[in-house]
Amino acid sequence: MPRHSVLIVEDEHTLRRLLSYRLGRQYDVRTAADGKEAIERINEHLPDLIISDILMPRMDGFALQAALQERHDTRVIPFIFLTARTDEDSRRRGQRMGVDDYITKPFDMEQLLSRVDRLLERSDQFRNHLDARIGQDFSQRLMPKTMPRAAGYRSWFHNVPRDHGGGDIFDWIEPRPGTFFITVGDVMGKGLQAKFYAFSFLGFIRSALHTMLDATDSPAELMKRVNQVLVEDPLLEDTFASLLLMRWEPEQHRVTYANAGHCRPALIGPKKVEIVPYSDMILGLDPGAEYTDTTIEIQPGSALVSYTDGLLEQPMASGEQLGEAGVLEAVRHAHGSPQPVDSLVEHVLDISQRRTFGDDILLFWLQRDADREPAALRSGPRWFSPFAEAQGSV
């Protein structure tokens, strides 16, 4: 974890060096001889806390604090006045200006360190609380309020962000009756930055789908265009994402998908459960990357289960990650349950190191109802691709 940064503003050279030496054991310390120099240091890098004298040449401590209160990016930085003044008027003036603490010289160094620790801890708690609120808001906005519906099919969805949440995304649209496009992805990174990029990225995908569906309904062609924009657009050039883009046609009982480095879905039928084939390069790396359409026939009683890497990488009691083999076993265990996603989650937690997930969890379970078709037609899932069929069914 990076160390907190502290700016010391003190015109007395000896005291400035002493404070820098003592606080430098615990924090990244920079110094300034007066308020004007402090503004220059702050413009270069925002500190986590400021310790400032009041009486200084050029710009005193009161003028420095007033200047910081006028700026949105510096208004909430914890501020300690360190001064020889003991009159109550100066103390009240500092409090009215938003000063967090007031220490009179001469002072006890341990007392100063204790107050610095307390203010930084309080600041961290406030920031974490704010980040959690913002992350929760992003999480809610990244997830749809309803699930796609079609006769003869049922679907379940599960999403639990970890702490502030990362960049998991899920979305669906029905651009024309009976045809659905479903998006499952993960923008690289953790915390609020990943949430922000995921929110922007999902908005771009929605726009791209609406714009391009008049020309093509191929997930691979749509994926290719999304990748080109990620690489070429200056605002998104540092964004990397895995993405599973599926076109679901329930009347034809088929799903056509393109996979850009995302977790490979599981497909369970009446007789077997397996990982569906094919995954190409993640988005944002190569402007010339090609993507492949693969079509799956959904047989009666079969289910297609997509997920993000929080499930795949969950640590097991054995010390190993769940992995694709563990996902298949969890899907097999949950299939047939009235609430298969809940059953899958409980099964994975039962065999995990702890009863919590270590990362964001996102699951989408799409299931075709069983019917009375002849057994010959219920031979399990089938898929077609311009490449060879996948090997190694489980």
C-alpha positions in Angstrom: 0.0 0.0 0.0 1.5 3.4 -0.9 2.5 5.7 1.9 0.6 8.9 2.7 2.1 12.1 1.5 2.6 15.1 3.9 3.5 18.7 2.9 5.3 20.7 5.6 5.1 24.5 5.2 7.6 26.2 7.6 9.9 29.2 7.1 12.3 28.2 9.9 14.9 26.1 8.2 16.0 24.0 11.2 12.4 23.1 12.2 11.5 22.3 8.6 14.3 19.8 8.4 13.5 18.3 11.8 9.9 17.7 10.8 10.9 16.4 7.5 13.3 13.9 9.0 10.9 12.7 11.7 7.7 12.4 9.6 9.7 11.0 6.7 10.0 7.7 8.6 6.3 7.1 8.1 5.3 9.3 5.2 6.4 10.7 1.9 7.3 14.3 2.9 7.8 17.4 0.9 8.5 20.9 2.2 7.9 24.5 1.4 9.3 27.7 3.0 6.1 29.8 2.7 2.6 29.7 1.3 3.5 30.7 -2.2 6.0 27.8 -2.5 3.5 25.5 -0.9 1.0 26.3 -3.7 3.6 25.3 -6.2 4.2 22.0 -4.5 0.5 21.3 -4.2 0.1 22.1 -8.0 2.7 19.4 -8.7 1.2 16.8 -6.4 -1.8 16.9 -4.0 -0.7 15.9 -0.5 -2.8 13.8 1.8 -2.2 16.3 4.7 -0.6 19.7 5.2 1.2 21.0 8.3 1.7 24.7 8.1 3.1 27.6 10.2 1.0 30.8 10.4 3.6 33.5 10.4 5.6 33.3 7.2 6.9 35.7 4.6 5.2 36.3 1.2 2.0 34.3 2.0 1.2 33.3 5.6 -0.7 30.3 6.8 -4.1 32.0 6.9 -3.7 33.1 3.3 -2.6 29.7 2.2 -5.6 28.0 3.9 -7.9 30.5 2.3 -6.5 29.9 -1.1 -6.9 26.1 -0.7 -10.5 26.5 0.5 -11.4 28.2 -2.8 -10.3 25.1 -4.8 -12.4 22.0 -5.1 -9.4 19.7 -5.3 -7.8 21.0 -2.1 -10.7 22.0 0.1 -10.9 18.7 1.9 -7.1 18.1 2.5 -6.6 17.8 6.3 -4.8 20.9 7.6 -2.8 21.4 10.8 -1.7 24.8 12.0 1.7 24.7 13.7 2.5 28.1 15.3 4.0 30.0 18.2 0.8 31.9 18.7 -1.3 31.0 21.7 -4.1 33.7 21.5 -7.6 32.3 21.2 -8.5 34.7 18.3 -6.0 33.0 16.0 -7.3 29.6 17.0 -11.0 30.5 16.4 -10.0 32.1 13.0 -8.3 28.9 12.0 -11.3 26.8 12.9 -13.6 29.1 11.0 -11.4 28.6 7.9 -11.6 24.8 8.1 -8.4 24.0 9.9 -8.6 20.5 11.3 -6.1 20.9 14.2 -4.0 23.6 15.9 -0.7 22.8 17.7 1.3 25.4 19.6 5.1 25.6 19.6 7.0 24.2 21.4 5.2 20.9 20.9 5.8 17.2 21.7 6.8 15.3 18.5 4.9 12.2 19.5 1.8 14.3 20.1 2.1 15.7 16.6 2.6 12.3 15.0 -0.5 11.0 16.9 -2.6 13.8 15.5 -1.3 13.3 12.0 -2.1 9.6 12.2 -5.6 10.4 13.5 -6.4 12.9 10.8 -5.1 10.6 8.0 -7.1 7.7 9.4 -10.2 9.8 9.5 -9.5 11.0 5.9 -9.1 7.4 4.8 -12.4 6.4 6.4 -14.2 9.2 4.7 -12.6 8.4 1.3 -13.4 4.7 1.6 -17.0 5.4 2.5 -17.3 7.8 -0.4 -15.6 5.3 -2.8 -18.0 2.6 -1.6 -21.0 4.8 -2.2 -19.8 5.8 -5.7 -18.8 2.2 -6.5 -22.3 0.9 -5.4 -23.9 3.5 -7.6 -21.7 2.5 -10.6 -22.5 -1.2 -9.9 -26.2 -0.5 -10.0 -26.0 1.4 -13.2 -23.9 -1.3 -14.8 -26.5 -4.0 -14.3 -29.9 -4.2 -16.0 -33.1 -4.0 -14.0 -34.8 -6.9 -15.9 -33.8 -10.1 -17.6 -34.6 -11.1 -21.2 -37.7 -13.2 -21.6 -38.7 -15.7 -24.3 -41.2 -18.6 -24.4 -39.7 -21.9 -23.4 -36.7 -20.3 -21.6 -35.8 -19.1 -18.2 -32.9 -17.1 -17.0 -31.2 -16.3 -13.7 -28.6 -13.6 -12.8 -26.3 -13.1 -9.9 -24.0 -10.2 -9.2 -22.1 -9.3 -6.0 -19.4 -6.7 -6.2 -16.4 -7.0 -3.9 -15.8 -3.9 -1.8 -15.8 -1.0 -4.2 -16.3 -3.4 -7.1 -14.3 -3.9 -10.2 -15.2 -3.7 -13.9 -17.7 -6.5 -14.4 -20.4 -5.6 -16.9 -23.6 -7.3 -18.0 -26.2 -6.0 -20.5 -28.8 -7.1 -23.0 -30.9 -5.6 -25.7 -33.6 -6.8 -28.0 -33.0 -4.8 -31.3 -35.8 -6.7 -33.0 -38.5 -9.0 -31.7 -37.1 -12.5 -31.0 -33.4 -11.6 -31.3 -31.4 -10.7 -28.2 -27.8 -9.5 -27.8 -26.3 -10.3 -24.4 -23.0 -8.8 -23.2 -20.8 -10.2 -20.4 -17.4 -8.6 -19.8 -14.7 -7.5 -17.5 -12.8 -4.2 -17.8 -9.2 -4.7 -16.5 -8.5 -3.2 -13.1 -10.0 -2.9 -9.7 -11.9 -0.4 -7.7 -13.4 2.9 -8.9 -11.1 3.3 -11.8 -12.3 0.0 -13.3 -15.9 1.0 -12.5 -15.5 4.2 -14.3 -14.0 2.6 -17.4 -16.6 -0.1 -17.3 -19.4 2.4 -17.2 -17.9 4.3 -20.2 -17.1 1.1 -22.0 -20.6 -0.3 -21.6 -22.1 3.0 -22.9 -19.9 2.7 -26.0 -20.9 -0.9 -26.6 -24.6 0.0 -26.4 -24.1 2.8 -28.9 -22.0 0.6 -31.2 -24.6 -2.1 -31.2 -27.5 0.2 -32.1 -25.4 1.9 -34.8 -24.0 -1.3 -36.4 -26.9 -3.7 -36.2 -28.4 -2.2 -39.4 -25.3 -3.4 -41.3 -24.5 -6.7 -39.5 -25.7 -8.9 -36.7 -22.5 -10.9 -36.5 -21.1 -10.8 -33.0 -17.6 -11.2 -34.5 -17.9 -8.2 -36.7 -19.3 -6.1 -33.9 -16.5 -7.2 -31.7 -13.9 -6.3 -34.3 -15.3 -2.8 -34.5 -15.4 -2.4 -30.7 -11.7 -3.5 -30.6 -10.6 -1.0 -33.2 -12.2 1.9 -31.3 -10.6 0.8 -28.0 -7.2 0.8 -29.7 -7.6 4.0 -31.7 -9.7 6.3 -29.5 -7.4 8.4 -27.2 -10.0 8.4 -24.4 -10.1 4.6 -24.4 -6.7 3.6 -25.6 -5.5 2.5 -22.1 -8.7 0.4 -21.6 -8.4 -3.4 -21.9 -11.4 -5.7 -21.6 -12.5 -9.2 -22.0 -15.9 -9.5 -23.6 -18.4 -12.2 -24.5 -21.0 -11.0 -27.0 -23.9 -13.4 -27.7 -26.8 -13.3 -30.2 -29.6 -15.4 -28.8 -32.4 -16.5 -31.1 -34.9 -18.4 -28.9 -37.2 -19.4 -31.7 -34.3 -21.1 -33.5 -32.9 -22.4 -30.2 -29.4 -21.1 -30.9 -26.8 -18.8 -29.5 -24.1 -17.3 -31.8 -21.2 -15.7 -29.9 -17.8 -14.1 -30.2 -15.4 -14.3 -27.3 -12.6 -11.7 -26.8 -10.5 -13.4 -24.1 -13.4 -13.8 -21.7 -14.1 -16.8 -19.5 -15.5 -19.6 -21.7 -19.1 -20.4 -20.8 -20.3 -23.8 -19.6 -23.0 -25.7 -21.5 -24.9 -28.4 -19.8 -27.3 -30.8 -21.6 -29.2 -33.9 -20.6 -26.2 -36.1 -20.9 -23.0 -34.0 -20.5 -21.6 -30.7 -19.3 -18.7 -29.0 -21.1 -16.9 -25.7 -21.8 -18.0 -24.2 -25.1 -15.2 -23.7 -27.6 -13.2 -20.7 -28.8 -11.8 -17.6 -27.3 -9.9 -14.8 -29.2 -7.6 -12.0 -28.1 -8.8 -9.5 -25.4 -10.0 -6.1 -26.6 -7.7 -3.2 -26.8 -4.4 -4.8 -27.7 -4.2 -5.3 -31.5 -6.2 -3.1 -33.9 -6.1 -5.9 -36.5 -7.4 -8.7 -34.2 -9.9 -11.0 -35.8 -12.9 -12.6 -34.0 -14.9 -15.7 -34.8 -18.6 -16.5 -34.7 -19.5 -19.8 -33.1 -23.1 -21.1 -33.0 -24.5 -23.4 -30.3 -27.8 -25.2 -30.6 -29.6 -25.2 -27.2 -31.3 -28.6 -26.8 -34.3 -29.2 -24.6 -33.3 -29.1 -20.9 -29.9 -27.5 -21.7 -28.4 -24.4 -20.1 -25.7 -22.0 -21.1 -23.8 -20.5 -18.1 -21.6 -17.4 -18.5 -19.5 -15.8 -15.7 -16.6 -13.6 -14.9 -13.2 -14.5 -13.5 -14.2 -13.9 -9.9 -15.7 -17.3 -10.1 -13.0 -19.0 -12.1 -10.2 -17.7 -9.7 -12.0 -18.4 -6.4 -9.5 -20.1 -4.0 -10.5 -23.5 -3.0 -9.8 -25.3 0.4 -7.0 -27.1 -1.4 -5.3 -23.9 -2.2 -5.9 -24.1 -5.9 -8.3 -22.0 -7.9 -11.7 -23.3 -8.9 -10.8 -23.3 -12.6 -12.9 -24.5 -15.5 -13.1 -28.1 -14.1 -14.5 -26.7 -10.9 -17.0 -24.5 -12.8 -18.2 -27.6 -14.7 -18.7 -29.5 -11.5 -20.6 -26.6 -9.9 -22.8 -26.3 -13.0 -23.5 -30.0 -12.9 -24.4 -29.8 -9.2 -26.7 -26.8 -9.7 -28.5 -28.1 -12.9 -32.1 -29.0 -12.1 -32.3 -26.9 -9.0 -35.3 -24.4 -8.8 -32.7 -21.6 -8.3 -29.6 -22.9 -10.1 -27.5 -19.8 -9.7 -28.0 -19.8 -5.9 -27.2 -23.5 -5.8 -24.0 -22.9 -7.8 -22.9 -20.1 -5.6 -23.5 -22.1 -2.4 -21.7 -25.1 -3.8 -18.6 -23.1 -4.7 -18.6 -21.4 -1.2 -18.9 -24.8 0.5 -15.6 -25.9 -1.1 -13.8 -22.6 -0.8 -11.1 -21.5 1.7 -13.6 -19.0 3.1 -17.3 -18.4 2.9 -16.9 -15.3 0.9 -15.7 -14.6 -2.7 -12.3 -12.9 -3.1 -13.4 -10.9 -6.2 -16.5 -9.6 -8.0 -18.9 -12.4 -8.9 -21.2 -12.2 -12.0 -23.2 -15.2 -13.3 -25.9 -15.5 -16.1 -27.7 -18.8 -16.5 -29.9 -19.2 -19.6 -31.9 -22.4 -19.7 -34.3 -24.0 -22.2 -37.2 -25.9 -20.7 -37.3 -29.6 -21.2 -40.0 -30.9 -23.6 -41.2 -34.3 -25.0 -39.2 -34.4 -28.1 -37.9 -37.9 -29.0 -34.7 -39.0 -27.2 -32.8 -39.0 -30.5 -33.2 -35.2 -30.5 -32.0 -34.8 -27.0 -28.4 -35.9 -27.7 -26.9 -32.9 -25.9 -25.5 -29.6 -27.0 -24.0 -29.1 -30.5 -22.0 -26.2 -31.9 -20.7 -25.1 -35.2 -17.7 -23.0 -36.1 -15.5 -22.2 -39.1 -12.8 -23.9 -37.1 -12.6 -27.5 -35.8 -15.0 -28.6 -33.1 -13.8 -28.3 -29.5 -12.2 -31.4 -28.0 -12.2 -32.7 -24.4 -15.8 -32.8 -23.2 -16.1 -33.5 -19.5 
